[in-house]
Amino acid sequence: MKRTVNAPDTEPDQIARDLPSEKEHLFQVVDVYDYTSEIGAKLNLDADTVSAKVEVVGGDEEGRSLLIRTSLDENWKGFFATRLLLKAVGLPHKGKIDIDTDEWVGRQFYATVVHNGKYANLGEYNFDKMVDNDSAPTKQQEQNPPQEIAWDDDK
């Protein structure tokens, strides 16, 4: 494709994102991208790979985020990372399991951040500090919030 555009006569700036610092944080999964999503396509995800966006919960770094790339292919050598995430968010991670990435959204976990140049990654999960995720909202609940019922108190 060819196109002529009119760009400003200045140097472009890169977007500077504040990364979570290198320490332990409480994270929450806020979204999961697969190859069918716009972001998933930009990340070059394949049909077996998803990327979970996690954000820091609380403190002065609240909202800082990073992406965790995981494979849903049990035969891939990196599948252990998916099992670690499942364990961290309190979902089944042993034996025959059904993985529904929609169930990840809203779940929280503790992990330590490590920096690698300009990127941040999870170094280690803290399984000693497990979060009770039983009340985490599901993606289905977020898409279909409960309707308020108007009561007629005049009767």
C-alpha positions, 0 to 999 in steps of 0.5 A: 500500500502506498500513501502520501501523508503530511507529518509534523516537522518535529521528531516523534516522541515515544510513549513513556509508560511507568512500569511496576517497580522491582518488588512484590505487588498485588496484581489483578487481571484486567483483560485477556487478549487472544489472536482474534482481538486487535491487541492480540493481532498487534502482539502476533498471538497465535491460536494457542497463545493469550496475553493477560493484562495485569495491573497493580492494585493499591499503593502509589503504583496502582494502575501500572500494568504489564502483559503476561503471555501464556500458552494454552498448548499443553505440549508446549515447553512454556505451558508451566507458566500458564499453570503457575498463573492458574495456581496464582489466581486460584484456578485448577492447574493439575490433571485434566482441566478446562481453561476459560480465560474469561475466568481470569479477569478480576482475579488477583495474585501476588508476584514480584516484578523484574525488569529486563531493559525497558520491559517488566516481567513477573519474576516469581509468584508468592503462593504464600499470600494467596488471595480469596478470588471466590468473589472476583467478578467474571467477564460475563457478569461485567458484560451483563451487570445485574439490572436494578429493579424499581419497586413501587412503594406506594402500594 
